[in-house]
Amino acid sequence: MPVVVDPENETLASLLAALPTGAQGVGSVDRMLAWLTQHSDEYVVVLGPHVSLEEAVGVCESLRTTRPTVSVVLVRGTLDTATLTSAMKAGARDVAQTEDLPAVEAAVARAYQLHVALRGPSGAAHVGKVVTVFSPKGGVGKTTMAVNLALALTDRGARKVCLVDLDLAFGDVAITMQLFPTHSIEQAVGAEDSLDVAMLEGLLTRHHESLMVLAAPPHPDVRERVSAQLVTRVLRTLRENYDYIVVDTAPAFDEQTLTALDETDECVIVATLDVPTLKNVKVALETMEMLNIAQDHRHLLLNRADDAVGIGPDKVEAILGMGVAARVESSIDIAAATNSGTPIVLEKPTHQSSTAIRELAAHLAGDSVAAPTSASTPDQTAVETTESDRVARRFRLRR
């Protein structure tokens, strides 16, 4: 996919709009270089007009030898002989004017053709991680935590992250981020056997902080038409193109949530320090243990965690039988940030809550920011086994 670099958000958005869905936007050359170190399948870098010519020439000269399959397209406000000469000598594949977006689009298409010719159309499959955020009780701030965790996992554009709202009846991810999606998972209903990356990308909504969102349906009645098979297809398709897929779930073990949990690599369980919630979480953990869900990959996030309520982290750990992975204290700043449409990790990156969430994101990502590549796409036999296991799990749960 293309990587676009420009420090001006408006220009960045304009360039991204002209490029294939899934193109990544970053604000600096440093972020672009960090991105390229983690993604071997990128084929073009588009340097916007607010990247200085000197810096652009340096990028061209560097990538020409270190990443010869990655083309550089230089976008300038005005074109003159000196600029063209410098760019071509440094190794830029194309130069286009800022206002000529069709020319930028054509240059990126040519870069892709060159990439295929140099490397061939086949290559190692990209396999991302699914991080499911779950709580058996509503009102604990699960969606707020999911949104902030997804933003933290992007690492300011260094990772490709998609946030999926699987609270299909009353999902709040879009409104929390003040997004107004034109499509949602509803448009994928019926495409269980044909859904691919290109189709799914067309249903996503871009957040300006390098995050893509698959919104919940606008009406609760759609929930019954979103099958477990479709949820599986969506998550496995997103794995092909994203480093992390963060799933916000409904506060219940419904069919769609159980399917997401079946597909999850890491499960973040959100709880608050009140007896009813802790009771429900304990029952949920016992259920997950029975169904063998996310064994050794469950992480407890305490939200609104104030010692003044009389239940401390030590008591929580004793009640639930698991350690606390992250603790976010009550703060009016979190609510204010959510109401403004700018989540706390963006509004106040040095806030205690932001730090706690970023540390959890770092823990989930591991010491290295590299996306997982060792797993492979399940073959048909593996899929059939998974489906058999899932049926058995449902039967055991219903008993």
C-alpha positions as a Markdown table, in Angstrom:
| # | Residue | x | y | z |
|---|---|---|---|---|
| 1 | Met | 0.0 | 0.0 | 0.0 |
| 2 | Pro | 1.1 | 3.6 | -0.5 |
| 3 | Val | 2.6 | 5.6 | 2.5 |
| 4 | Val | 1.9 | 9.4 | 2.3 |
| 5 | Val | 4.0 | 11.9 | 4.2 |
| 6 | Asp | 3.1 | 15.4 | 5.0 |
| 7 | Pro | 3.0 | 17.4 | 8.2 |
| 8 | Glu | -0.2 | 19.3 | 7.2 |
| 9 | Asn | -3.3 | 17.3 | 8.0 |
| 10 | Glu | -5.4 | 19.0 | 5.3 |
| 11 | Thr | -2.9 | 18.2 | 2.6 |
| 12 | Leu | -2.4 | 14.7 | 3.9 |
| 13 | Ala | -6.2 | 14.0 | 3.8 |
| 14 | Ser | -6.4 | 15.4 | 0.3 |
| 15 | Leu | -3.6 | 13.1 | -1.0 |
| 16 | Leu | -5.0 | 10.1 | 0.8 |
| 17 | Ala | -8.4 | 10.6 | -0.8 |
| 18 | Ala | -6.8 | 10.3 | -4.2 |
| 19 | Leu | -5.1 | 7.0 | -3.4 |
| 20 | Pro | -6.3 | 3.4 | -2.9 |
| 21 | Thr | -8.3 | 2.7 | 0.3 |
| 22 | Gly | -5.9 | 1.5 | 3.0 |
| 23 | Ala | -3.1 | 4.0 | 2.1 |
| 24 | Gln | -1.3 | 5.1 | 5.3 |
| 25 | Gly | -0.7 | 8.7 | 6.2 |
| 26 | Val | 2.0 | 9.9 | 8.5 |
| 27 | Gly | 3.2 | 13.3 | 9.5 |
| 28 | Ser | 7.0 | 13.1 | 9.2 |
| 29 | Val | 9.7 | 11.2 | 7.4 |
| 30 | Asp | 10.8 | 9.6 | 10.6 |
| 31 | Arg | 7.3 | 8.0 | 11.1 |
| 32 | Met | 7.4 | 6.9 | 7.5 |
| 33 | Leu | 10.8 | 5.2 | 8.0 |
| 34 | Ala | 9.5 | 3.5 | 11.2 |
| 35 | Trp | 6.5 | 2.3 | 9.2 |
| 36 | Leu | 8.6 | 0.8 | 6.4 |
| 37 | Thr | 10.8 | -1.1 | 8.9 |
| 38 | Gln | 7.7 | -3.0 | 10.0 |
| 39 | His | 6.0 | -3.5 | 6.6 |
| 40 | Ser | 7.7 | -5.3 | 3.7 |
| 41 | Asp | 4.8 | -5.1 | 1.3 |
| 42 | Glu | 4.6 | -1.3 | 0.8 |
| 43 | Tyr | 5.4 | -0.3 | -2.8 |
| 44 | Val | 5.4 | 3.5 | -2.9 |
| 45 | Val | 6.1 | 6.6 | -0.7 |
| 46 | Val | 4.4 | 9.8 | -1.6 |
| 47 | Leu | 6.2 | 12.9 | -0.2 |
| 48 | Gly | 3.8 | 15.8 | 0.1 |
| 49 | Pro | 4.6 | 19.5 | -0.7 |
| 50 | His | 5.3 | 20.4 | 2.9 |
| 51 | Val | 8.2 | 18.0 | 3.1 |
| 52 | Ser | 11.3 | 20.1 | 2.3 |
| 53 | Leu | 13.1 | 19.4 | -1.0 |
| 54 | Glu | 16.3 | 18.6 | 0.9 |
| 55 | Glu | 14.6 | 16.0 | 3.0 |
| 56 | Ala | 12.7 | 14.5 | 0.0 |
| 57 | Val | 16.0 | 14.2 | -1.9 |
| 58 | Gly | 17.5 | 12.4 | 1.1 |
| 59 | Val | 14.6 | 9.9 | 1.2 |
| 60 | Cys | 15.0 | 9.2 | -2.5 |
| 61 | Glu | 18.7 | 8.6 | -2.2 |
| 62 | Ser | 18.3 | 6.3 | 0.8 |
| 63 | Leu | 15.4 | 4.2 | -0.5 |
| 64 | Arg | 17.0 | 3.8 | -3.9 |
| 65 | Thr | 19.6 | 1.5 | -2.4 |
| 66 | Thr | 18.0 | 0.2 | 0.8 |
| 67 | Arg | 14.5 | -0.5 | -0.6 |
| 68 | Pro | 14.7 | -0.6 | -4.4 |
| 69 | Thr | 11.2 | -2.0 | -4.8 |
| 70 | Val | 9.7 | 1.1 | -3.0 |
| 71 | Ser | 9.1 | 4.0 | -5.4 |
| 72 | Val | 9.1 | 7.6 | -4.4 |
| 73 | Val | 6.6 | 10.0 | -5.8 |
| 74 | Leu | 7.3 | 13.7 | -5.0 |
| 75 | Val | 4.4 | 16.1 | -4.8 |
| 76 | Arg | 5.3 | 19.8 | -5.2 |
| 77 | Gly | 3.3 | 23.0 | -5.2 |
| 78 | Thr | 5.1 | 24.2 | -8.3 |
| 79 | Leu | 7.4 | 22.4 | -10.7 |
| 80 | Asp | 10.6 | 23.9 | -12.0 |
| 81 | Thr | 13.6 | 22.6 | -13.8 |
| 82 | Ala | 15.8 | 22.6 | -10.6 |
| 83 | Thr | 13.3 | 20.6 | -8.6 |
| 84 | Leu | 12.8 | 18.0 | -11.4 |
| 85 | Thr | 16.5 | 17.6 | -11.9 |
| 86 | Ser | 17.2 | 17.2 | -8.2 |
| 87 | Ala | 14.4 | 14.7 | -7.8 |
| 88 | Met | 15.3 | 12.5 | -10.8 |
| 89 | Lys | 19.0 | 12.5 | -9.9 |
| 90 | Ala | 18.1 | 11.3 | -6.4 |
| 91 | Gly | 16.0 | 8.5 | -7.8 |
| 92 | Ala | 12.4 | 9.7 | -7.5 |
| 93 | Arg | 10.1 | 7.7 | -9.8 |
| 94 | Asp | 7.6 | 10.6 | -10.5 |
| 95 | Val | 7.0 | 14.2 | -9.7 |
| 96 | Ala | 3.5 | 15.7 | -9.7 |
| 97 | Gln | 1.9 | 19.0 | -8.7 |
| 98 | Thr | -0.2 | 19.3 | -5.6 |
| 99 | Glu | -3.4 | 20.3 | -7.5 |
| 100 | Asp | -3.1 | 17.5 | -10.0 |
| 101 | Leu | -4.4 | 14.6 | -8.0 |
| 102 | Pro | -5.1 | 12.4 | -11.0 |
| 103 | Ala | -1.4 | 12.7 | -11.8 |
| 104 | Val | -0.5 | 11.6 | -8.3 |
| 105 | Glu | -3.0 | 8.7 | -8.6 |
| 106 | Ala | -1.5 | 7.6 | -12.0 |
| 107 | Ala | 2.1 | 7.8 | -10.6 |
| 108 | Val | 1.1 | 5.5 | -7.7 |
| 109 | Ala | -0.5 | 3.1 | -10.1 |
| 110 | Arg | 2.7 | 3.0 | -12.1 |
| 111 | Ala | 4.7 | 2.4 | -8.9 |
| 112 | Tyr | 2.5 | -0.6 | -8.2 |
| 113 | Gln | 3.1 | -2.1 | -11.7 |
| 114 | Leu | 6.9 | -1.7 | -11.1 |
| 115 | His | 6.6 | -3.3 | -7.7 |
| 116 | Val | 4.9 | -6.4 | -9.1 |
| 117 | Ala | 7.4 | -6.6 | -12.0 |
| 118 | Leu | 10.3 | -6.5 | -9.5 |
| 119 | Arg | 9.0 | -8.8 | -6.8 |
| 120 | Gly | 6.2 | -10.8 | -8.5 |
| 121 | Pro | 2.5 | -10.8 | -7.3 |
| 122 | Ser | 3.0 | -13.4 | -4.7 |
| 123 | Gly | 4.7 | -13.1 | -1.3 |
| 124 | Ala | 4.5 | -14.0 | 2.4 |
| 125 | Ala | 1.0 | -13.6 | 3.8 |
| 126 | His | 0.6 | -10.8 | 6.3 |
| 127 | Val | -1.1 | -12.0 | 9.5 |
| 128 | Gly | -2.2 | -9.5 | 12.2 |
| 129 | Lys | -3.3 | -9.9 | 15.8 |
| 130 | Val | -6.9 | -9.6 | 17.0 |
| 131 | Val | -7.2 | -7.8 | 20.4 |
| 132 | Thr | -10.7 | -8.2 | 21.8 |
| 133 | Val | -11.9 | -5.8 | 24.5 |
| 134 | Phe | -14.7 | -7.4 | 26.6 |
| 135 | Ser | -16.7 | -6.9 | 29.7 |
| 136 | Pro | -19.7 | -8.9 | 30.8 |
| 137 | Lys | -21.3 | -5.8 | 32.3 |
| 138 | Gly | -22.3 | -2.6 | 30.6 |
| 139 | Gly | -21.3 | 0.9 | 31.8 |
| 140 | Val | -17.7 | 0.1 | 32.7 |
| 141 | Gly | -16.2 | 2.3 | 30.0 |
| 142 | Lys | -15.4 | -0.6 | 27.7 |
| 143 | Thr | -15.8 | 1.4 | 24.5 |
| 144 | Thr | -13.8 | 4.3 | 25.8 |
| 145 | Met | -10.9 | 1.9 | 26.6 |
| 146 | Ala | -11.2 | 0.1 | 23.3 |
| 147 | Val | -11.0 | 3.4 | 21.4 |
| 148 | Asn | -8.0 | 4.7 | 23.3 |
| 149 | Leu | -6.3 | 1.3 | 23.2 |
| 150 | Ala | -6.7 | 1.2 | 19.4 |
| 151 | Leu | -5.2 | 4.7 | 19.0 |
| 152 | Ala | -2.3 | 3.8 | 21.3 |
| 153 | Leu | -1.6 | 0.7 | 19.3 |
| 154 | Thr | -1.2 | 2.8 | 16.1 |
| 155 | Asp | 2.0 | 4.3 | 17.8 |
| 156 | Arg | 1.4 | 7.6 | 16.0 |
| 157 | Gly | 1.2 | 5.9 | 12.6 |
| 158 | Ala | 3.9 | 3.2 | 13.0 |
| 159 | Arg | 1.3 | 0.4 | 13.0 |
| 160 | Lys | -1.7 | -0.3 | 10.9 |
| 161 | Val | -4.7 | -0.7 | 13.1 |
| 162 | Cys | -8.5 | -1.3 | 12.5 |
| 163 | Leu | -11.1 | -0.9 | 15.2 |
| 164 | Val | -14.2 | -3.1 | 14.8 |
| 165 | Asp | -17.4 | -2.3 | 16.6 |
| 166 | Leu | -19.1 | -5.6 | 17.3 |
| 167 | Asp | -21.6 | -4.2 | 19.8 |
| 168 | Leu | -24.1 | -4.6 | 16.9 |
| 169 | Ala | -27.2 | -3.4 | 18.7 |
| 170 | Phe | -25.9 | -0.3 | 20.5 |
| 171 | Gly | -22.3 | 0.3 | 19.3 |
| 172 | Asp | -20.8 | 3.7 | 20.3 |
| 173 | Val | -17.4 | 3.6 | 18.7 |
| 174 | Ala | -18.3 | 6.0 | 15.8 |
| 175 | Ile | -20.0 | 8.6 | 18.0 |
| 176 | Thr | -17.2 | 8.3 | 20.6 |
| 177 | Met | -14.7 | 9.3 | 17.9 |
| 178 | Gln | -17.2 | 11.8 | 16.3 |
| 179 | Leu | -17.1 | 9.8 | 13.0 |
| 180 | Phe | -20.1 | 9.8 | 10.6 |
| 181 | Pro | -19.6 | 6.6 | 8.6 |
| 182 | Thr | -21.5 | 6.0 | 5.4 |
| 183 | His | -21.0 | 2.3 | 5.6 |
| 184 | Ser | -20.9 | -0.3 | 8.4 |
| 185 | Ile | -20.7 | -4.0 | 8.8 |
| 186 | Glu | -24.3 | -4.1 | 7.6 |
| 187 | Gln | -23.2 | -3.8 | 4.0 |
| 188 | Ala | -21.2 | -7.0 | 4.4 |
| 189 | Val | -24.2 | -9.1 | 5.3 |
| 190 | Gly | -24.6 | -11.8 | 2.7 |
| 191 | Ala | -21.0 | -11.7 | 1.6 |
| 192 | Glu | -19.8 | -14.4 | 4.0 |
| 193 | Asp | -18.3 | -16.4 | 1.0 |
| 194 | Ser | -17.1 | -13.5 | -1.1 |
| 195 | Leu | -15.8 | -10.9 | 1.2 |
| 196 | Asp | -12.2 | -9.8 | 0.4 |
| 197 | Val | -9.8 | -7.1 | 1.4 |
| 198 | Ala | -10.9 | -4.7 | -1.3 |
| 199 | Met | -14.6 | -5.0 | -0.5 |
| 200 | Leu | -14.0 | -4.7 | 3.2 |
| 201 | Glu | -11.8 | -1.6 | 2.9 |
| 202 | Gly | -14.7 | 0.1 | 1.2 |
| 203 | Leu | -16.7 | -0.3 | 4.3 |
| 204 | Leu | -14.2 | 1.3 | 6.7 |
| 205 | Thr | -14.1 | 4.9 | 7.9 |
| 206 | Arg | -10.8 | 6.6 | 8.4 |
| 207 | His | -9.9 | 8.4 | 11.6 |
| 208 | His | -7.4 | 11.2 | 11.2 |
| 209 | Glu | -5.0 | 9.4 | 13.5 |
| 210 | Ser | -4.0 | 6.6 | 11.2 |
| 211 | Leu | -6.8 | 4.4 | 12.4 |
| 212 | Met | -9.5 | 2.7 | 10.4 |
| 213 | Val | -13.0 | 1.9 | 11.9 |
| 214 | Leu | -15.6 | -0.7 | 10.9 |
| 215 | Ala | -18.7 | 0.8 | 12.5 |
| 216 | Ala | -21.7 | -1.0 | 14.0 |
| 217 | Pro | -25.0 | -0.9 | 12.2 |
| 218 | Pro | -27.1 | 2.2 | 12.8 |
| 219 | His | -30.1 | 0.2 | 13.8 |
| 220 | Pro | -30.3 | -2.6 | 16.4 |
| 221 | Asp | -32.4 | -4.9 | 14.2 |
| 222 | Val | -29.5 | -5.6 | 11.9 |
| 223 | Arg | -27.7 | -7.5 | 14.7 |
| 224 | Glu | -29.7 | -10.7 | 14.0 |
| 225 | Arg | -28.5 | -10.7 | 10.3 |
| 226 | Val | -24.8 | -10.5 | 11.2 |
| 227 | Ser | -23.9 | -14.2 | 11.3 |
| 228 | Ala | -21.0 | -15.8 | 13.2 |
| 229 | Gln | -19.6 | -16.8 | 9.8 |
| 230 | Leu | -19.5 | -13.2 | 8.7 |
| 231 | Val | -17.7 | -12.1 | 11.8 |
| 232 | Thr | -15.1 | -14.8 | 11.3 |
| 233 | Arg | -14.7 | -13.8 | 7.6 |
| 234 | Val | -14.3 | -10.1 | 8.6 |
| 235 | Leu | -11.7 | -10.7 | 11.2 |
| 236 | Arg | -9.7 | -13.1 | 9.1 |
| 237 | Thr | -9.8 | -10.7 | 6.1 |
| 238 | Leu | -8.6 | -7.8 | 8.3 |
| 239 | Arg | -5.7 | -9.9 | 9.5 |
| 240 | Glu | -4.4 | -9.9 | 6.0 |
| 241 | Asn | -4.0 | -6.2 | 5.9 |
| 242 | Tyr | -3.6 | -4.9 | 9.5 |
| 243 | Asp | -1.1 | -5.3 | 12.2 |
| 244 | Tyr | -3.7 | -5.1 | 15.0 |
| 245 | Ile | -7.5 | -5.5 | 14.9 |
| 246 | Val | -9.1 | -4.2 | 18.1 |
| 247 | Val | -12.6 | -5.5 | 18.6 |
| 248 | Asp | -15.1 | -3.7 | 20.9 |
| 249 | Thr | -17.8 | -6.3 | 21.9 |
| 250 | Ala | -21.3 | -6.3 | 23.4 |
| 251 | Pro | -21.5 | -6.9 | 27.2 |
| 252 | Ala | -22.7 | -10.5 | 26.8 |
| 253 | Phe | -21.7 | -13.9 | 25.5 |
| 254 | Asp | -23.8 | -13.6 | 22.3 |
| 255 | Glu | -23.0 | -15.5 | 19.1 |
| 256 | Gln | -21.0 | -12.7 | 17.6 |
| 257 | Thr | -19.0 | -12.0 | 20.7 |
| 258 | Leu | -18.2 | -15.7 | 21.2 |
| 259 | Thr | -17.0 | -15.8 | 17.6 |
| 260 | Ala | -14.7 | -12.8 | 18.1 |
| 261 | Leu | -13.3 | -14.4 | 21.2 |
| 262 | Asp | -12.7 | -17.6 | 19.3 |
| 263 | Glu | -10.6 | -15.6 | 16.8 |
| 264 | Thr | -8.8 | -13.4 | 19.4 |
| 265 | Asp | -5.1 | -13.5 | 20.2 |
| 266 | Glu | -5.2 | -11.2 | 23.2 |
| 267 | Cys | -8.3 | -10.4 | 25.3 |
| 268 | Val | -8.6 | -7.3 | 27.4 |
| 269 | Ile | -11.2 | -7.6 | 30.2 |
| 270 | Val | -12.5 | -4.3 | 31.5 |
| 271 | Ala | -13.8 | -4.1 | 35.1 |
| 272 | Thr | -14.6 | -1.5 | 37.7 |
| 273 | Leu | -14.3 | -1.6 | 41.4 |
| 274 | Asp | -17.8 | -2.6 | 42.4 |
| 275 | Val | -19.1 | -5.9 | 43.7 |
| 276 | Pro | -21.7 | -6.6 | 40.9 |
| 277 | Thr | -19.1 | -6.0 | 38.1 |
| 278 | Leu | -16.5 | -8.1 | 39.8 |
| 279 | Lys | -19.0 | -10.9 | 40.3 |
| 280 | Asn | -19.9 | -10.8 | 36.6 |
| 281 | Val | -16.3 | -10.7 | 35.6 |
| 282 | Lys | -15.5 | -13.7 | 37.7 |
| 283 | Val | -18.3 | -15.7 | 36.1 |
| 284 | Ala | -17.1 | -14.6 | 32.7 |
| 285 | Leu | -13.6 | -15.7 | 33.4 |
| 286 | Glu | -14.9 | -19.1 | 34.5 |
| 287 | Thr | -16.9 | -19.4 | 31.3 |
| 288 | Met | -13.8 | -18.4 | 29.2 |
| 289 | Glu | -11.8 | -21.0 | 31.1 |
| 290 | Met | -14.4 | -23.6 | 30.4 |
| 291 | Leu | -14.4 | -22.7 | 26.7 |
| 292 | Asn | -10.6 | -22.5 | 26.5 |
| 293 | Ile | -10.8 | -18.9 | 25.2 |
| 294 | Ala | -7.5 | -16.8 | 25.2 |
| 295 | Gln | -5.7 | -19.1 | 27.6 |
| 296 | Asp | -2.7 | -17.2 | 29.1 |
| 297 | His | -3.6 | -14.2 | 27.0 |
| 298 | Arg | -6.2 | -12.4 | 29.2 |
| 299 | His | -5.4 | -9.0 | 30.5 |
| 300 | Leu | -7.4 | -7.3 | 33.3 |
| 301 | Leu | -7.9 | -3.5 | 32.9 |
| 302 | Leu | -9.3 | -1.8 | 35.9 |
| 303 | Asn | -11.2 | 1.3 | 35.0 |
| 304 | Arg | -12.2 | 4.1 | 37.4 |
| 305 | Ala | -9.9 | 2.4 | 39.8 |
| 306 | Asp | -10.0 | 4.5 | 43.0 |
| 307 | Asp | -8.9 | 3.1 | 46.3 |
| 308 | Ala | -11.5 | 5.3 | 48.1 |
| 309 | Val | -14.3 | 2.8 | 47.1 |
| 310 | Gly | -12.9 | 0.2 | 49.5 |
| 311 | Ile | -11.8 | -2.4 | 47.0 |
| 312 | Gly | -8.1 | -2.2 | 46.0 |
| 313 | Pro | -6.2 | -4.0 | 43.2 |
| 314 | Asp | -5.0 | -6.6 | 45.7 |
| 315 | Lys | -8.5 | -7.6 | 46.6 |
| 316 | Val | -9.5 | -7.7 | 43.0 |
| 317 | Glu | -6.6 | -10.0 | 42.1 |
| 318 | Ala | -7.7 | -12.3 | 45.0 |
| 319 | Ile | -11.3 | -12.3 | 43.9 |
| 320 | Leu | -10.6 | -12.9 | 40.2 |
| 321 | Gly | -7.5 | -15.0 | 40.5 |
| 322 | Met | -5.6 | -12.9 | 37.9 |
| 323 | Gly | -3.2 | -10.0 | 38.0 |
| 324 | Val | -4.1 | -6.4 | 37.1 |
| 325 | Ala | -2.5 | -5.5 | 33.7 |
| 326 | Ala | -3.5 | -1.8 | 33.7 |
| 327 | Arg | -5.2 | 0.6 | 36.1 |
| 328 | Val | -7.0 | 3.7 | 34.9 |
| 329 | Glu | -8.2 | 6.0 | 37.7 |
| 330 | Ser | -11.3 | 8.1 | 37.6 |
| 331 | Ser | -10.9 | 11.4 | 35.9 |
| 332 | Ile | -13.2 | 14.1 | 34.6 |
| 333 | Asp | -10.6 | 14.6 | 31.9 |
| 334 | Ile | -11.5 | 11.3 | 30.3 |
| 335 | Ala | -15.2 | 12.1 | 30.1 |
| 336 | Ala | -14.4 | 15.6 | 28.8 |
| 337 | Ala | -12.0 | 14.2 | 26.1 |
| 338 | Thr | -14.6 | 11.6 | 25.0 |
| 339 | Asn | -17.4 | 14.3 | 24.8 |
| 340 | Ser | -15.1 | 16.5 | 22.7 |
| 341 | Gly | -14.5 | 13.6 | 20.2 |
| 342 | Thr | -10.8 | 13.6 | 21.0 |
| 343 | Pro | -10.0 | 10.5 | 23.1 |
| 344 | Ile | -7.7 | 11.1 | 26.1 |
| 345 | Val | -4.6 | 9.5 | 24.5 |
| 346 | Leu | -4.8 | 12.2 | 21.9 |
| 347 | Glu | -6.2 | 15.1 | 24.0 |
| 348 | Lys | -3.7 | 14.7 | 26.8 |
| 349 | Pro | -0.9 | 12.2 | 25.9 |
| 350 | Thr | 0.9 | 12.7 | 29.3 |
| 351 | His | -2.2 | 12.1 | 31.4 |
| 352 | Gln | -2.0 | 9.2 | 33.8 |
| 353 | Ser | -4.8 | 7.4 | 32.0 |
| 354 | Ser | -3.0 | 7.9 | 28.6 |
| 355 | Thr | 0.2 | 6.5 | 30.1 |
| 356 | Ala | -1.6 | 3.5 | 31.5 |
| 357 | Ile | -3.3 | 2.7 | 28.2 |
| 358 | Arg | -0.1 | 3.2 | 26.2 |
| 359 | Glu | 1.8 | 0.9 | 28.5 |
| 360 | Leu | -0.9 | -1.8 | 28.1 |
| 361 | Ala | -0.7 | -1.3 | 24.3 |
| 362 | Ala | 3.1 | -1.8 | 24.5 |
| 363 | His | 2.6 | -4.9 | 26.6 |
| 364 | Leu | 0.2 | -6.3 | 24.0 |
| 365 | Ala | 2.6 | -5.5 | 21.2 |
| 366 | Gly | 5.6 | -7.0 | 23.0 |
| 367 | Asp | 9.1 | -5.5 | 23.1 |
| 368 | Ser | 9.3 | -5.3 | 19.4 |
| 369 | Val | 6.8 | -3.3 | 17.4 |
| 370 | Ala | 7.0 | -5.7 | 14.5 |
| 371 | Ala | 3.7 | -7.2 | 13.4 |
| 372 | Pro | 3.3 | -10.9 | 13.8 |
| 373 | Thr | 4.3 | -12.8 | 10.6 |
| 374 | Ser | 4.9 | -16.4 | 11.8 |
| 375 | Ala | 1.3 | -17.5 | 11.6 |
| 376 | Ser | -0.3 | -18.6 | 8.4 |
| 377 | Thr | -3.7 | -18.5 | 6.9 |
| 378 | Pro | -5.7 | -21.5 | 8.1 |
| 379 | Asp | -6.2 | -24.2 | 5.5 |
| 380 | Gln | -9.6 | -25.7 | 4.9 |
| 381 | Thr | -9.0 | -28.6 | 7.3 |
| 382 | Ala | -8.0 | -26.1 | 10.1 |
| 383 | Val | -11.1 | -24.1 | 9.3 |
| 384 | Glu | -13.4 | -27.1 | 9.6 |
| 385 | Thr | -11.7 | -28.1 | 12.9 |
| 386 | Thr | -12.3 | -24.6 | 14.2 |
| 387 | Glu | -15.9 | -24.7 | 13.2 |
| 388 | Ser | -16.4 | -28.1 | 14.9 |
| 389 | Asp | -14.8 | -26.8 | 18.1 |
| 390 | Arg | -17.0 | -23.7 | 18.0 |
| 391 | Val | -20.2 | -25.8 | 17.7 |
| 392 | Ala | -19.0 | -27.9 | 20.7 |
| 393 | Arg | -18.3 | -24.7 | 22.7 |
| 394 | Arg | -21.7 | -23.3 | 22.0 |
| 395 | Phe | -23.3 | -26.6 | 23.1 |
| 396 | Arg | -21.3 | -26.6 | 26.4 |
| 397 | Leu | -22.2 | -23.0 | 27.1 |
| 398 | Arg | -25.9 | -23.5 | 26.5 |
| 399 | Arg | -25.9 | -26.5 | 28.8 |
